[in-house]
Amino acid sequence: RTPVAEAPDLGDLFPKVAALPAVDGRWSFGADIDAAHDVLPDADAPRTEKERALLGWLCRYQPCLFGRLAAHDGAGSAASKRLGCYICWLDDTDLANGPGHVATVIAGARRQWKQAAWQGCALAFLVVFNSRSLARARPSDQLLAVARELASLYLVEFAPLSVDTIYSEAIPLRMRNGSTRLFKSTVQTFYTAAHGTDSHDRRVPGGLVLSSVGPGHYAHCLVSAGAYPDLRQAAGFVRELAYRSIGNGGIGHPRRATSSWHNRVPTAAGCEHVPGRKRPGYVPADMDPSSYSATYQTDVTLPSSIASRRPCTGESASDGEVWSALGLDYLSDVLVPRNHVNHGWFSGIAVAEEDRFGNPWQPRPAVNSAEFREHY
Protein backbone atom coordinates (compact mmCIF):
# COMPACT_ATOMS: atom_id res chain seq x y z
CA ARG A 1 0.00 0.00 0.00
CA THR A 2 1.53 3.29 -1.12
CA PRO A 3 0.77 6.25 1.20
CA VAL A 4 -1.14 9.11 -0.39
CA ALA A 5 -0.71 12.54 1.19
CA GLU A 6 -4.39 13.31 1.58
CA ALA A 7 -5.36 14.70 4.96
CA PRO A 8 -8.33 13.15 6.74
CA ASP A 9 -11.23 15.52 7.29
CA LEU A 10 -10.17 16.78 10.71
CA GLY A 11 -11.60 20.27 10.59
CA ASP A 12 -9.68 23.05 12.27
CA LEU A 13 -6.75 21.36 13.98
CA PHE A 14 -5.00 24.30 15.66
CA PRO A 15 -7.97 25.41 17.83
CA LYS A 16 -8.18 21.88 19.24
CA VAL A 17 -4.49 22.00 20.16
CA ALA A 18 -4.79 25.48 21.67
CA ALA A 19 -7.78 24.38 23.78
CA LEU A 20 -6.07 21.36 25.35
CA PRO A 21 -6.43 21.15 29.16
CA ALA A 22 -3.11 22.36 30.59
CA VAL A 23 -1.11 21.98 33.76
CA ASP A 24 -0.69 25.11 35.87
CA GLY A 25 2.40 27.27 35.58
CA ARG A 26 4.04 25.79 38.66
CA TRP A 27 3.92 22.21 37.39
CA SER A 28 7.27 20.52 36.81
CA PHE A 29 7.88 17.82 34.21
CA GLY A 30 11.19 16.98 35.91
CA ALA A 31 14.42 18.97 35.94
CA ASP A 32 15.55 17.52 32.60
CA ILE A 33 12.42 18.49 30.67
CA ASP A 34 12.07 21.80 32.51
CA ALA A 35 15.59 22.71 31.31
CA ALA A 36 14.73 21.79 27.70
CA HIS A 37 11.59 23.92 28.02
CA ASP A 38 13.75 26.97 28.48
CA VAL A 39 13.97 26.81 24.68
CA LEU A 40 11.44 24.45 23.10
CA PRO A 41 8.12 26.23 23.89
CA ASP A 42 9.58 29.64 22.96
CA ALA A 43 7.96 30.71 19.69
CA ASP A 44 10.79 33.19 19.06
CA ALA A 45 13.68 30.72 19.47
CA PRO A 46 15.33 29.66 16.17
CA ARG A 47 14.46 26.18 15.00
CA THR A 48 18.14 25.20 15.00
CA GLU A 49 18.33 26.03 18.70
CA LYS A 50 15.14 24.10 19.42
CA GLU A 51 16.33 21.07 17.48
CA ARG A 52 19.63 21.17 19.36
CA ALA A 53 17.73 21.26 22.67
CA LEU A 54 15.57 18.27 21.72
CA LEU A 55 18.47 16.19 20.44
CA GLY A 56 20.49 17.09 23.53
CA TRP A 57 17.68 15.80 25.72
CA LEU A 58 17.29 12.62 23.66
CA CYS A 59 21.03 11.88 23.91
CA ARG A 60 20.92 11.92 27.71
CA TYR A 61 17.41 11.15 28.90
CA GLN A 62 15.60 9.01 26.31
CA PRO A 63 15.11 5.59 28.01
CA CYS A 64 15.25 3.75 24.69
CA LEU A 65 18.89 3.37 23.68
CA PHE A 66 17.90 3.32 20.01
CA GLY A 67 16.61 6.85 20.54
CA ARG A 68 19.85 7.92 22.21
CA LEU A 69 21.91 6.54 19.34
CA ALA A 70 19.66 8.23 16.79
CA ALA A 71 20.10 11.60 18.49
CA HIS A 72 23.87 11.26 18.86
CA ASP A 73 26.08 13.13 16.40
CA GLY A 74 28.07 9.99 15.60
CA ALA A 75 31.43 11.50 16.53
CA GLY A 76 34.32 9.42 17.80
CA SER A 77 34.56 5.66 18.16
CA ALA A 78 30.79 5.16 18.12
CA ALA A 79 30.48 6.51 14.58
CA SER A 80 30.50 3.06 12.96
CA LYS A 81 27.44 2.10 15.05
CA ARG A 82 25.62 5.33 14.46
CA LEU A 83 21.87 5.34 14.08
CA GLY A 84 21.01 8.81 12.83
CA CYS A 85 17.64 10.46 12.65
CA TYR A 86 15.61 12.29 10.03
CA ILE A 87 13.45 14.98 11.63
CA CYS A 88 10.21 16.40 10.27
CA TRP A 89 9.69 19.51 12.39
CA LEU A 90 6.28 21.15 12.71
CA ASP A 91 5.30 24.03 14.99
CA ASP A 92 2.16 25.99 15.85
CA THR A 93 2.40 27.91 12.58
CA ASP A 94 2.23 24.65 10.65
CA LEU A 95 -0.71 23.47 12.74
CA ALA A 96 -2.51 26.76 12.11
CA ASN A 97 -2.11 26.20 8.36
CA GLY A 98 -4.40 23.21 8.62
CA PRO A 99 -4.30 19.42 8.34
CA GLY A 100 -3.74 19.48 4.58
CA HIS A 101 -0.53 21.46 5.01
CA VAL A 102 0.65 19.24 7.87
CA ALA A 103 -0.03 16.04 5.92
CA THR A 104 1.86 17.37 2.89
CA VAL A 105 4.91 18.35 4.96
CA ILE A 106 5.01 14.96 6.67
CA ALA A 107 4.55 13.07 3.39
CA GLY A 108 7.48 14.91 1.80
CA ALA A 109 9.74 14.26 4.78
CA ARG A 110 8.65 10.63 4.98
CA ARG A 111 9.54 10.05 1.35
CA GLN A 112 12.96 11.70 1.75
CA TRP A 113 13.65 9.61 4.87
CA LYS A 114 12.74 6.40 3.07
CA GLN A 115 14.89 7.32 0.09
CA ALA A 116 17.88 7.85 2.38
CA ALA A 117 17.13 4.60 4.22
CA TRP A 118 16.90 2.73 0.91
CA GLN A 119 20.34 4.06 -0.01
CA GLY A 120 21.81 2.51 3.14
CA CYS A 121 21.52 5.19 5.81
CA ALA A 122 20.41 3.85 9.19
CA LEU A 123 17.91 6.50 10.24
CA ALA A 124 15.11 6.84 12.75
CA PHE A 125 12.20 9.01 11.60
CA LEU A 126 10.94 11.62 14.06
CA VAL A 127 7.82 13.69 13.36
CA VAL A 128 8.10 16.48 15.92
CA PHE A 129 5.05 18.57 16.82
CA ASN A 130 6.69 21.37 18.77
CA SER A 131 3.82 23.31 20.29
CA ARG A 132 3.53 25.36 23.46
CA SER A 133 0.03 24.00 24.04
CA LEU A 134 1.14 20.39 23.56
CA ALA A 135 4.14 20.99 25.81
CA ARG A 136 1.89 22.17 28.67
CA ALA A 137 -0.98 19.76 28.07
CA ARG A 138 -2.03 17.27 30.72
CA PRO A 139 -3.35 13.75 30.08
CA SER A 140 -6.95 13.97 28.89
CA ASP A 141 -9.43 12.63 26.38
CA GLN A 142 -8.81 15.79 24.38
CA LEU A 143 -5.05 15.12 24.23
CA LEU A 144 -5.68 11.56 23.06
CA ALA A 145 -8.03 12.86 20.35
CA VAL A 146 -5.45 15.40 19.15
CA ALA A 147 -2.69 12.76 19.16
CA ARG A 148 -4.96 10.53 17.08
CA GLU A 149 -5.51 13.29 14.53
CA LEU A 150 -1.81 14.11 14.32
CA ALA A 151 -0.82 10.45 13.89
CA SER A 152 -3.47 10.12 11.18
CA LEU A 153 -1.66 12.85 9.23
CA TYR A 154 1.46 10.66 9.23
CA LEU A 155 0.01 7.21 8.50
CA VAL A 156 -2.48 8.55 5.97
CA GLU A 157 -2.82 5.11 4.36
CA PHE A 158 -4.62 3.92 7.53
CA ALA A 159 -6.40 7.14 8.57
CA PRO A 160 -8.28 7.67 10.73
CA LEU A 161 -6.14 5.70 13.20
CA SER A 162 -7.61 3.74 16.11
CA VAL A 163 -6.53 3.73 19.73
CA ASP A 164 -4.69 0.70 21.20
CA THR A 165 -3.78 -0.60 17.76
CA ILE A 166 -0.38 -1.63 16.42
CA TYR A 167 0.53 0.21 13.22
CA SER A 168 3.65 -0.80 11.34
CA GLU A 169 5.92 1.28 9.13
CA ALA A 170 8.04 -0.09 6.28
CA ILE A 171 11.68 0.95 5.87
CA PRO A 172 13.33 0.15 2.51
CA LEU A 173 16.90 -0.98 1.89
CA ARG A 174 18.77 -1.67 -1.32
CA MET A 175 20.61 -4.91 -0.64
CA ARG A 176 24.13 -5.75 -1.79
CA ASN A 177 22.76 -7.75 -4.73
CA GLY A 178 20.76 -4.75 -5.93
CA SER A 179 17.36 -6.02 -4.78
CA THR A 180 15.04 -4.00 -2.55
CA ARG A 181 13.56 -5.22 0.73
CA LEU A 182 11.17 -3.61 3.21
CA PHE A 183 11.81 -3.98 6.93
CA LYS A 184 9.13 -3.71 9.57
CA SER A 185 9.02 -1.01 12.22
CA THR A 186 6.37 0.22 14.64
CA VAL A 187 5.27 3.84 15.01
CA GLN A 188 5.21 5.06 18.61
CA THR A 189 4.01 8.25 20.28
CA PHE A 190 6.06 10.20 22.82
CA TYR A 191 4.58 13.22 24.59
CA THR A 192 5.42 15.61 27.40
CA ALA A 193 2.28 14.83 29.40
CA ALA A 194 3.45 11.24 29.95
CA HIS A 195 5.60 12.50 32.84
CA GLY A 196 4.70 10.73 36.07
CA THR A 197 1.92 8.65 34.52
CA ASP A 198 1.66 4.97 33.64
CA SER A 199 3.32 5.92 30.35
CA HIS A 200 6.23 7.72 32.01
CA ASP A 201 8.73 5.98 29.71
CA ARG A 202 7.13 7.86 26.78
CA ARG A 203 7.90 11.36 28.07
CA VAL A 204 9.65 13.86 25.78
CA PRO A 205 10.01 17.65 25.95
CA GLY A 206 8.40 20.16 23.62
CA GLY A 207 5.06 18.58 22.77
CA LEU A 208 4.53 15.33 20.88
CA VAL A 209 6.79 13.14 18.75
CA LEU A 210 5.94 10.23 16.46
CA SER A 211 8.91 7.89 16.13
CA SER A 212 9.82 4.99 13.87
CA VAL A 213 12.99 2.90 14.20
CA GLY A 214 13.65 -0.34 12.30
CA PRO A 215 15.90 -2.71 14.31
CA GLY A 216 16.32 -5.15 11.41
CA HIS A 217 17.09 -2.39 8.92
CA TYR A 218 19.61 -0.98 11.40
CA ALA A 219 21.28 -4.39 11.83
CA HIS A 220 21.73 -4.78 8.06
CA CYS A 221 23.21 -1.27 7.87
CA LEU A 222 25.66 -2.14 10.65
CA VAL A 223 26.95 -5.04 8.58
CA SER A 224 27.21 -2.90 5.44
CA ALA A 225 29.14 -0.26 7.39
CA GLY A 226 31.64 -2.85 8.62
CA ALA A 227 30.66 -2.51 12.29
CA TYR A 228 29.94 -6.26 12.43
CA PRO A 229 31.08 -9.10 10.17
CA ASP A 230 27.64 -10.68 9.81
CA LEU A 231 23.96 -10.25 10.58
CA ARG A 232 24.05 -12.65 13.53
CA GLN A 233 26.49 -10.46 15.45
CA ALA A 234 24.70 -7.26 14.41
CA ALA A 235 21.41 -8.74 15.64
CA GLY A 236 23.10 -9.55 18.96
CA PHE A 237 24.10 -5.91 19.37
CA VAL A 238 20.55 -4.79 18.57
CA ARG A 239 19.15 -7.25 21.13
CA GLU A 240 21.52 -5.87 23.76
CA LEU A 241 20.23 -2.36 23.10
CA ALA A 242 16.66 -3.60 23.55
CA TYR A 243 17.50 -5.44 26.79
CA ARG A 244 19.17 -2.32 28.18
CA SER A 245 16.24 -0.09 27.17
CA ILE A 246 13.61 -2.07 29.10
CA GLY A 247 13.38 -0.88 32.70
CA ASN A 248 15.41 2.25 31.95
CA GLY A 249 12.42 4.61 31.96
CA GLY A 250 12.52 5.95 35.51
CA ILE A 251 14.56 8.95 34.34
CA GLY A 252 13.05 12.15 35.69
CA HIS A 253 10.62 10.30 37.97
CA PRO A 254 10.92 11.32 41.63
CA ARG A 255 10.95 7.66 42.71
CA ARG A 256 12.68 6.28 39.59
CA ALA A 257 9.52 4.31 38.80
CA THR A 258 9.51 2.90 35.28
CA SER A 259 6.67 1.81 33.00
CA SER A 260 8.49 -1.33 31.81
CA TRP A 261 10.52 -4.07 33.44
CA HIS A 262 12.12 -7.43 32.67
CA ASN A 263 10.37 -10.70 33.32
CA ARG A 264 12.52 -13.12 35.28
CA VAL A 265 13.18 -16.79 34.59
CA PRO A 266 15.71 -18.43 36.98
CA THR A 267 17.05 -20.75 34.26
CA ALA A 268 17.27 -18.08 31.56
CA ALA A 269 20.51 -17.28 29.78
CA GLY A 270 19.16 -14.01 28.42
CA CYS A 271 22.09 -11.89 29.54
CA GLU A 272 24.61 -13.52 27.25
CA HIS A 273 24.31 -10.36 25.12
CA VAL A 274 24.59 -8.03 28.14
CA PRO A 275 28.00 -8.81 29.67
CA GLY A 276 28.05 -8.68 33.45
CA ARG A 277 30.77 -6.04 33.51
CA LYS A 278 28.44 -3.52 31.91
CA ARG A 279 25.01 -4.90 32.75
CA PRO A 280 22.92 -2.18 34.46
CA GLY A 281 21.18 -3.06 37.70
CA TYR A 282 17.72 -2.89 36.18
CA VAL A 283 18.60 -5.81 33.84
CA PRO A 284 18.54 -8.91 36.09
CA ALA A 285 20.90 -11.79 35.40
CA ASP A 286 17.91 -14.14 35.20
CA MET A 287 15.93 -11.99 32.76
CA ASP A 288 13.61 -13.67 30.29
CA PRO A 289 15.17 -13.09 26.82
CA SER A 290 11.85 -13.64 25.03
CA SER A 291 9.40 -11.36 26.86
CA TYR A 292 9.01 -8.41 29.22
CA SER A 293 6.25 -6.49 31.03
CA ALA A 294 4.92 -2.92 30.92
CA THR A 295 1.97 -0.88 32.11
CA TYR A 296 0.86 -0.34 28.50
CA GLN A 297 1.30 -2.12 25.16
CA THR A 298 4.56 -0.57 24.01
CA ASP A 299 4.08 -1.37 20.31
CA VAL A 300 0.78 0.45 19.86
CA THR A 301 0.89 3.84 18.19
CA LEU A 302 -1.80 5.47 20.33
CA PRO A 303 -2.16 3.88 23.77
CA SER A 304 -5.34 4.85 25.59
CA SER A 305 -3.09 5.73 28.54
CA ILE A 306 -2.47 9.09 26.82
CA ALA A 307 -5.77 10.11 28.41
CA SER A 308 -4.93 8.67 31.84
CA ARG A 309 -3.42 10.52 34.78
CA ARG A 310 -2.89 7.33 36.77
CA PRO A 311 0.57 7.64 38.37
CA CYS A 312 3.44 5.39 37.43
CA THR A 313 4.35 3.26 40.45
CA GLY A 314 6.55 0.72 38.69
CA GLU A 315 6.71 -3.05 38.73
CA SER A 316 4.79 -3.36 42.00
CA ALA A 317 1.73 -1.62 40.58
CA SER A 318 -1.48 -3.51 41.27
CA ASP A 319 -4.10 -0.87 40.51
CA GLY A 320 -3.75 -0.89 36.74
CA GLU A 321 -3.41 -3.22 33.78
CA VAL A 322 -0.06 -4.95 33.23
CA TRP A 323 1.02 -6.34 29.85
CA SER A 324 3.19 -9.25 30.96
CA ALA A 325 3.82 -11.03 27.64
CA LEU A 326 5.38 -8.37 25.41
CA GLY A 327 7.71 -10.03 22.94
CA LEU A 328 11.46 -9.76 22.39
CA ASP A 329 11.95 -12.85 20.25
CA TYR A 330 11.48 -10.90 17.01
CA LEU A 331 14.98 -9.47 17.51
CA SER A 332 16.66 -12.33 15.70
CA ASP A 333 18.43 -13.01 12.44
CA VAL A 334 16.85 -16.48 12.22
CA LEU A 335 14.92 -16.81 8.96
CA VAL A 336 11.20 -17.40 9.42
CA PRO A 337 8.46 -18.19 6.88
CA ARG A 338 6.26 -15.44 5.51
CA ASN A 339 3.30 -16.42 7.69
CA HIS A 340 5.39 -16.35 10.90
CA VAL A 341 4.72 -13.76 13.57
CA ASN A 342 8.27 -12.34 13.27
CA HIS A 343 8.45 -12.17 9.49
CA GLY A 344 9.64 -8.85 8.13
CA TRP A 345 11.64 -7.59 11.09
CA PHE A 346 15.12 -8.85 10.19
CA SER A 347 14.65 -10.69 6.91
CA GLY A 348 12.41 -8.07 5.35
CA ILE A 349 10.23 -8.74 2.33
CA ALA A 350 11.30 -8.42 -1.30
CA VAL A 351 9.58 -5.72 -3.37
CA ALA A 352 10.15 -4.04 -6.70
CA GLU A 353 12.34 -0.94 -6.49
CA GLU A 354 9.43 1.31 -7.47
CA ASP A 355 7.47 -0.02 -4.47
CA ARG A 356 10.08 1.04 -1.91
CA PHE A 357 7.84 3.81 -0.55
CA GLY A 358 4.94 1.45 0.16
CA ASN A 359 3.72 0.02 3.45
CA PRO A 360 2.31 -3.52 3.18
CA TRP A 361 1.65 -4.29 6.86
CA GLN A 362 -1.90 -3.99 8.09
CA PRO A 363 -2.81 -2.65 11.55
CA ARG A 364 -3.93 -4.96 14.32
CA PRO A 365 -5.80 -4.13 17.55
CA ALA A 366 -3.70 -5.10 20.55
CA VAL A 367 -4.89 -7.84 22.91
CA ASN A 368 -3.37 -8.43 26.35
CA SER A 369 -2.59 -12.14 26.09
CA ALA A 370 0.35 -14.44 25.40
CA GLU A 371 -1.55 -15.90 22.45
CA PHE A 372 -1.61 -12.51 20.72
CA ARG A 373 2.19 -12.57 20.50
CA GLU A 374 2.11 -15.95 18.82
CA HIS A 375 -0.18 -14.75 16.05
CA TYR A 376 1.00 -11.17 15.40
C-alpha positions in Angstrom: 0.0 0.0 0.0 1.5 3.3 -1.1 0.8 6.3 1.2 -1.1 9.1 -0.4 -0.7 12.5 1.2 -4.4 13.3 1.6 -5.4 14.7 5.0 -8.3 13.1 6.7 -11.2 15.5 7.3 -10.2 16.8 10.7 -11.6 20.3 10.6 -9.7 23.1 12.3 -6.7 21.4 14.0 -5.0 24.3 15.7 -8.0 25.4 17.8 -8.2 21.9 19.2 -4.5 22.0 20.2 -4.8 25.5 21.7 -7.8 24.4 23.8 -6.1 21.4 25.4 -6.4 21.2 29.2 -3.1 22.4 30.6 -1.1 22.0 33.8 -0.7 25.1 35.9 2.4 27.3 35.6 4.0 25.8 38.7 3.9 22.2 37.4 7.3 20.5 36.8 7.9 17.8 34.2 11.2 17.0 35.9 14.4 19.0 35.9 15.6 17.5 32.6 12.4 18.5 30.7 12.1 21.8 32.5 15.6 22.7 31.3 14.7 21.8 27.7 11.6 23.9 28.0 13.8 27.0 28.5 14.0 26.8 24.7 11.4 24.5 23.1 8.1 26.2 23.9 9.6 29.6 23.0 8.0 30.7 19.7 10.8 33.2 19.1 13.7 30.7 19.5 15.3 29.7 16.2 14.5 26.2 15.0 18.1 25.2 15.0 18.3 26.0 18.7 15.1 24.1 19.4 16.3 21.1 17.5 19.6 21.2 19.4 17.7 21.3 22.7 15.6 18.3 21.7 18.5 16.2 20.4 20.5 17.1 23.5 17.7 15.8 25.7 17.3 12.6 23.7 21.0 11.9 23.9 20.9 11.9 27.7 17.4 11.1 28.9 15.6 9.0 26.3 15.1 5.6 28.0 15.2 3.7 24.7 18.9 3.4 23.7 17.9 3.3 20.0 16.6 6.9 20.5 19.9 7.9 22.2 21.9 6.5 19.3 19.7 8.2 16.8 20.1 11.6 18.5 23.9 11.3 18.9 26.1 13.1 16.4 28.1 10.0 15.6 31.4 11.5 16.5 34.3 9.4 17.8 34.6 5.7 18.2 30.8 5.2 18.1 30.5 6.5 14.6 30.5 3.1 13.0 27.4 2.1 15.0 25.6 5.3 14.5 21.9 5.3 14.1 21.0 8.8 12.8 17.6 10.5 12.7 15.6 12.3 10.0 13.5 15.0 11.6 10.2 16.4 10.3 9.7 19.5 12.4 6.3 21.1 12.7 5.3 24.0 15.0 2.2 26.0 15.8 2.4 27.9 12.6 2.2 24.6 10.7 -0.7 23.5 12.7 -2.5 26.8 12.1 -2.1 26.2 8.4 -4.4 23.2 8.6 -4.3 19.4 8.3 -3.7 19.5 4.6 -0.5 21.5 5.0 0.7 19.2 7.9 0.0 16.0 5.9 1.9 17.4 2.9 4.9 18.3 5.0 5.0 15.0 6.7 4.5 13.1 3.4 7.5 14.9 1.8 9.7 14.3 4.8 8.6 10.6 5.0 9.5 10.1 1.3 13.0 11.7 1.7 13.6 9.6 4.9 12.7 6.4 3.1 14.9 7.3 0.1 17.9 7.9 2.4 17.1 4.6 4.2 16.9 2.7 0.9 20.3 4.1 0.0 21.8 2.5 3.1 21.5 5.2 5.8 20.4 3.9 9.2 17.9 6.5 10.2 15.1 6.8 12.8 12.2 9.0 11.6 10.9 11.6 14.1 7.8 13.7 13.4 8.1 16.5 15.9 5.0 18.6 16.8 6.7 21.4 18.8 3.8 23.3 20.3 3.5 25.4 23.5 0.0 24.0 24.0 1.1 20.4 23.6 4.1 21.0 25.8 1.9 22.2 28.7 -1.0 19.8 28.1 -2.0 17.3 30.7 -3.4 13.8 30.1 -6.9 14.0 28.9 -9.4 12.6 26.4 -8.8 15.8 24.4 -5.1 15.1 24.2 -5.7 11.6 23.1 -8.0 12.9 20.4 -5.5 15.4 19.2 -2.7 12.8 19.2 -5.0 10.5 17.1 -5.5 13.3 14.5 -1.8 14.1 14.3 -0.8 10.5 13.9 -3.5 10.1 11.2 -1.7 12.9 9.2 1.5 10.7 9.2 0.0 7.2 8.5 -2.5 8.6 6.0 -2.8 5.1 4.4 -4.6 3.9 7.5 -6.4 7.1 8.6 -8.3 7.7 10.7 -6.1 5.7 13.2 -7.6 3.7 16.1 -6.5 3.7 19.7 -4.7 0.7 21.2 -3.8 -0.6 17.8 -0.4 -1.6 16.4 0.5 0.2 13.2 3.7 -0.8 11.3 5.9 1.3 9.1 8.0 -0.1 6.3 11.7 1.0 5.9 13.3 0.1 2.5 16.9 -1.0 1.9 18.8 -1.7 -1.3 20.6 -4.9 -0.6 24.1 -5.7 -1.8 22.8 -7.8 -4.7 20.8 -4.7 -5.9 17.4 -6.0 -4.8 15.0 -4.0 -2.5 13.6 -5.2 0.7 11.2 -3.6 3.2 11.8 -4.0 6.9 9.1 -3.7 9.6 9.0 -1.0 12.2 6.4 0.2 14.6 5.3 3.8 15.0 5.2 5.1 18.6 4.0 8.2 20.3 6.1 10.2 22.8 4.6 13.2 24.6 5.4 15.6 27.4 2.3 14.8 29.4 3.5 11.2 29.9 5.6 12.5 32.8 4.7 10.7 36.1 1.9 8.6 34.5 1.7 5.0 33.6 3.3 5.9 30.4 6.2 7.7 32.0 8.7 6.0 29.7 7.1 7.9 26.8 7.9 11.4 28.1 9.7 13.9 25.8 10.0 17.7 26.0 8.4 20.2 23.6 5.1 18.6 22.8 4.5 15.3 20.9 6.8 13.1 18.7 5.9 10.2 16.5 8.9 7.9 16.1 9.8 5.0 13.9 13.0 2.9 14.2 13.6 -0.3 12.3 15.9 -2.7 14.3 16.3 -5.1 11.4 17.1 -2.4 8.9 19.6 -1.0 11.4 21.3 -4.4 11.8 21.7 -4.8 8.1 23.2 -1.3 7.9 25.7 -2.1 10.7 26.9 -5.0 8.6 27.2 -2.9 5.4 29.1 -0.3 7.4 31.6 -2.9 8.6 30.7 -2.5 12.3 29.9 -6.3 12.4 31.1 -9.1 10.2 27.6 -10.7 9.8 24.0 -10.2 10.6 24.1 -12.7 13.5 26.5 -10.5 15.4 24.7 -7.3 14.4 21.4 -8.7 15.6 23.1 -9.6 19.0 24.1 -5.9 19.4 20.6 -4.8 18.6 19.1 -7.2 21.1 21.5 -5.9 23.8 20.2 -2.4 23.1 16.7 -3.6 23.5 17.5 -5.4 26.8 19.2 -2.3 28.2 16.2 -0.1 27.2 13.6 -2.1 29.1 13.4 -0.9 32.7 15.4 2.3 31.9 12.4 4.6 32.0 12.5 5.9 35.5 14.6 8.9 34.3 13.1 12.2 35.7 10.6 10.3 38.0 10.9 11.3 41.6 11.0 7.7 42.7 12.7 6.3 39.6 9.5 4.3 38.8 9.5 2.9 35.3 6.7 1.8 33.0 8.5 -1.3 31.8 10.5 -4.1 33.4 12.1 -7.4 32.7 10.4 -10.7 33.3 12.5 -13.1 35.3 13.2 -16.8 34.6 15.7 -18.4 37.0 17.0 -20.7 34.3 17.3 -18.1 31.6 20.5 -17.3 29.8 19.2 -14.0 28.4 22.1 -11.9 29.5 24.6 -13.5 27.2 24.3 -10.4 25.1 24.6 -8.0 28.1 28.0 -8.8 29.7 28.0 -8.7 33.4 30.8 -6.0 33.5 28.4 -3.5 31.9 25.0 -4.9 32.8 22.9 -2.2 34.5 21.2 -3.1 37.7 17.7 -2.9 36.2 18.6 -5.8 33.8 18.5 -8.9 36.1 20.9 -11.8 35.4 17.9 -14.1 35.2 15.9 -12.0 32.8 13.6 -13.7 30.3 15.2 -13.1 26.8 11.9 -13.6 25.0 9.4 -11.4 26.9 9.0 -8.4 29.2 6.2 -6.5 31.0 4.9 -2.9 30.9 2.0 -0.9 32.1 0.9 -0.3 28.5 1.3 -2.1 25.2 4.6 -0.6 24.0 4.1 -1.4 20.3 0.8 0.4 19.9 0.9 3.8 18.2 -1.8 5.5 20.3 -2.2 3.9 23.8 -5.3 4.9 25.6 -3.1 5.7 28.5 -2.5 9.1 26.8 -5.8 10.1 28.4 -4.9 8.7 31.8 -3.4 10.5 34.8 -2.9 7.3 36.8 0.6 7.6 38.4 3.4 5.4 37.4 4.3 3.3 40.4 6.6 0.7 38.7 6.7 -3.1 38.7 4.8 -3.4 42.0 1.7 -1.6 40.6 -1.5 -3.5 41.3 -4.1 -0.9 40.5 -3.7 -0.9 36.7 -3.4 -3.2 33.8 -0.1 -5.0 33.2 1.0 -6.3 29.9 3.2 -9.3 31.0 3.8 -11.0 27.6 5.4 -8.4 25.4 7.7 -10.0 22.9 11.5 -9.8 22.4 11.9 -12.9 20.3 11.5 -10.9 17.0 15.0 -9.5 17.5 16.7 -12.3 15.7 18.4 -13.0 12.4 16.9 -16.5 12.2 14.9 -16.8 9.0 11.2 -17.4 9.4 8.5 -18.2 6.9 6.3 -15.4 5.5 3.3 -16.4 7.7 5.4 -16.4 10.9 4.7 -13.8 13.6 8.3 -12.3 13.3 8.4 -12.2 9.5 9.6 -8.8 8.1 11.6 -7.6 11.1 15.1 -8.9 10.2 14.6 -10.7 6.9 12.4 -8.1 5.3 10.2 -8.7 2.3 11.3 -8.4 -1.3 9.6 -5.7 -3.4 10.2 -4.0 -6.7 12.3 -0.9 -6.5 9.4 1.3 -7.5 7.5 0.0 -4.5 10.1 1.0 -1.9 7.8 3.8 -0.5 4.9 1.4 0.2 3.7 0.0 3.5 2.3 -3.5 3.2 1.7 -4.3 6.9 -1.9 -4.0 8.1 -2.8 -2.7 11.6 -3.9 -5.0 14.3 -5.8 -4.1 17.5 -3.7 -5.1 20.6 -4.9 -7.8 22.9 -3.4 -8.4 26.3 -2.6 -12.1 26.1 0.3 -14.4 25.4 -1.6 -15.9 22.5 -1.6 -12.5 20.7 2.2 -12.6 20.5 2.1 -15.9 18.8 -0.2 -14.7 16.0 1.0 -11.2 15.4 
